[in-house]
């Protein structure tokens, strides 16, 4: 290991890269402040013992075994820029040692909320379908083309999951004067009240909403919790908008509900990504598709780098990180989102 007085950072940010998450100026600042050891997530455990022993931060969330953790004697934080917590380290020991696990996922909140709002308006007004019909010469003019159109303004909206994504969406919807109900079993009703939304059961969100936005992370408790029975209880013609992870729904049941005409839907996420060419989701009528691009925008990636630098500067002063979201010992191991392979 080179002799240096600068703190050491192990950089294994897959699927991101340093150039993706730092502007040239901020990358120079990172290199000025820290000694960087760049590697891949599967090679962290094989790094020189001196590197492991002196690493203050890990940028990324590579697999960390109990044995590797014991070698990371100076570690203060694992800074996850994949943004979904992964069950790949002994969290109990990590927390017992006072090591922070933090994630930059909040950078995606506004981009995801904006595209979700776009999906809702598209589904309500048939924008994509009308454009395709126009290209094919089968367009319907005026009111004839609005047989199934509705307004988002004043509608009943349900949000499932009220973390960073749900809260960003709620802010965007404020101008539409919607009646917003929220189901989130991990939040007390007072927090929802403080955000001006109505705490509700899953049943009420499903049965009393014109638009349902799914923003919930995948956990050990909720895989596939939205299935055929849940879709059948939704209002006929309701719009179902999936923005978090595909594993929270039974995707076949979703396609059946869309195919029967009971609901319309939009999804930015799919069971397998990239999706197989013969997957029925590619041709389903009533489904608006997006290739996991809701949050993948350069301004969000660069914001990651800003957050990382600010929180490392705080931790260098023996202060807690404040910009990134800290993993909690009660919930970290319960997260089950699949890591992404493509930015």
N, C-alpha and C positions, 0 to 999 in steps of 0.2 A: 504494500500500500504506500502511495506517495506520502512523504512527510508534509504535513499541512496543519495549520491551526484552524482551518475552516471545518465546520461540522460536515459530516459525511451523510450523503443521501443515496440510498439504493434506488435506482430508477427502473421500474419494470411496469410501465403504465398500460400494458396491453388491455384492450385493443387500441388504446390511444397511443400517441407518440408525443415526445416533448415539443416538437415543432407544431403539433396540432393544438396543444393546450396553452402554449406560451407564444406571445408575440415575440419577434426578434429582440425587442427592447427588454421584455420581461425575461426572456431566456438569458440574456446577458446578465441581468440582475441576479438570476438564480445561480449562474456560474460564478459570479463575483462573490456571492455570499457563502456558497457551499462547494464542497468537493463531490462531484457526481460520479457514481459508478453505474454505468448503463448496462443492463442485462435483460434477459427475458424472464417471464414469470416462472418458467420451469427450471431455470438455472440459479435461482436465488440461493437455494439450499447448498449448492456446490461452490459458492463463492469462498474466497480465502477467509480463513478464520479471523484474521485481523480486520478484514472488511466487515464481517458480520458483527464482531465485537465492538466496533467503533461506529456503526451506523446509528445515526440519531433518528432518521426518518426513512420509511419505505414509501415511495411514491408508486401506487398501484396496490392491488390486493392479491399477491401471489400466494400459492399454498404455503403455509407455515406449520410445520409439524412441531410437536412438543420439543423434539430434539433441536430443531433449528431455532426455536424460540429461546431455548436455554443459551444458545450462542450469541443471541442478539442482546448483549448485556447493556448497551447504551440506548436501546430503542425507546423513543418517546411516543411515536405515533405511526400508525399505518394510515396512509392517506389514499383512500379509494377513489380513483377517477373513472372507474367503470360505472360507478354510481349505484349499483345494486349490491348490497351486502351479500357475501358468499360464505357458505358454511365450510370454510377450508382452513380454519385455525382453531386452536383451543381457547375459545373466547374466555372461559372462566379464568385461566391462568393469565391471559392478556390483561383482563380487567384487574385481577388481583395484583398485578405488578404496576398498575397505574398507567398502563399504555393506552393512549387514545386510539380508537378506530373511528375515523371520520370519513364522510362522503361528500362529494361535490354535487350530488344529485339535484340540489335546488336550482342549479343553473338551467335545468330543462323545464322548470315549472311554467314560465311564461310562454316559451315556444310551443310547448305541448298544449297549453290552454288555448292559445290563439288558433292552432290548427283544429282543435276540438270545436271551438266556436264556428270555424269555417265549415267543418263537417255538418254541424247542426243546421246551419243556414242552408247548406247545399241540400241536405235531406228534406228540409222543410219546403224548399222552393224548387227542387228538381233541377238545379243548375247544370250539373254534369249531364244528366239524361237529356235535358233540353238541347244542350250543345251538341251531343252526339246525334240527336234526331235531326238537328239543323244540318249537320254535315251530310246526313244520309238523305236529306230532302223529305223527311217525314214529320217535320215540326208542326206543332199546333199553335195557332196564333191567339194572342189575347187571352180572354178568360177560358177559352177551350183548352189552353195549355196549363191551366191552373186547377184542374179538377181535384187533385189531391194536395194542393198547396196549403200551407198554414203559416202562421206567424210564430216566431220565437218570442216576441214581445208579449208579456202578460201570461205566458204559458206556465204549466206546472213542470218543474224540473226536479229530477232526482240525481244526487251525486253519491256514488258509492266509493268511499275512501276520501278522507279530508286532510291529507298531508299537504305537502308543498304544491302538488298538482291541483288538488281540489280547491285549495285556497286561492290559487292564481286564477282558476276558472271562475270562482265566485266573484272575484273582483271584476273580471271582464263582463260578467253577466249583469252587473249592477245597473247598467244603463238600459237593460231590456225589461226591468220591472217584473222579473219572473218570481213565481212562488217556489222557493227552493227548499226541498227537504234533503237531509243528509243522513246516510247510514254509515257509521263508523264505530264498531264495537270497542276500539282502542281509545276513544276519546270520551270524556265526561260531557254531559249535555251543556254545562256552562260555557265550555269553549266554543261549541257550536253557536250558542246564544250570542256570545261576544262577537261572532262573525256575521251576525244577522241572518242566520239560516235556522231552519226548524229541525231539531233532532227527530229522527224517525226510525221506525223499524224497517228491516229489509222488505217486509210485506207491504208496508205503506209506500215505500219508494217504488216498488215494482208495480203496484196496482193503481197508483195515483199520479203517475208522471206521463207527460207527453214526450219528454226527452230524458233519457237516462245516460249519464256519463259514468263510466267505470274508470276510476283512478287508483284503485287499491293495489298495493303490492301483493305478490304471491307469498303466502306463509304456509306453515305446516297445517294450519286449520282451514284454509279457504281454497285449496286447489279444486277447480271444477265445481265451485259451489253455486255457479249460475248455470243451470241445466234446463232440460225440457220443461220441468214443472214450473220453474221460475219464469221462463219465457212465455209459457201459456197464460200466466197471470198478468202479464203486461197488457196495457190497453191496446186494442186493435189499431194498427197504424202508428204505434209509438216508434220513436227513433232510439236505437240503442247504439251508444258510441263507446268503443273500447279503445282506451289509450294507455293502459298500464302494461299488463302482460297477458298473453293468451291463456296461460295456465289457470287463470281464475274462472274461465268459462269452459263448459263442454262445447267445443267448437262445432262438432257435428250437430249438436242440438241447436246451436245458434243458426247454422246454415239451414236446418229444417224449418225453424221458425221464420226465417227470411223467405225461404223457398215457398212456404205455404201462403205467403202474403200477410201473415199475422202482424209482422213488424218489418221495419226497414232498419238497416244498420250501417255503421261505418267502423272500420278497424284499421289501426296502424300496426297491429301486431298479429302474429300468426303462430300456429303450433310448431312449425318448422320454418326456419329462415336461412336462406331463401326458400320460398315455397315451391314445392314440386310443380312442374308445368301442367300436370294432369290433375292437380288438386281441384276439387269442385268449387272452392272459394274463388278461383280465377274467373269462373263464368257465371256465378250466382247473380241473378237479377235481384235488385233491391239491396245490394251490398256495395258500399263505397269503399274502395281499397286504397291503402297507402303503405309503402314498403318500409315500415319502421323508420320513418324520416321526420316524425313530429318534432323531436328535440334536437336532431342532428344538424345543427346550423352553426356556422363558424363563430358567430358572436357568443354562443353559449359555450363552445369549447374554449375560447379565449378567456371567458369569464372564469372558467375552472382555474386557469393558471393564476389569475389575480387572487382568487380565494386561497389557493394553496400558499402563495407567497405571504399573504397577510397572516394566515394562521401559523405558519412556521415562524414568522417574526414574533408573534405573541409567545409561542412555546419556547423560543430561544430566550425569552425573558422570564421563563418559569411561570407564564400565565396560561390559562386554558384557551384552547381554540374557540373562536366565536363565529367565524364566517361559514365554516363547513358544519354539517349536521353530525352530531356525535351518535355513534351506535350505543344502544342501551343494553345493559347486561341481561335484562328481562326478555328482550325481543330479538337480539342479534342472531341467535341460533335458529330462530323460527322463520327467518326469511328464506324463501325458496325460488327467487327469480333466477332464470337462466342467464348466465353471462352472455353478452352480445359478442359476435365475431366480427361484425362490420360496423364501423362508425356511422 
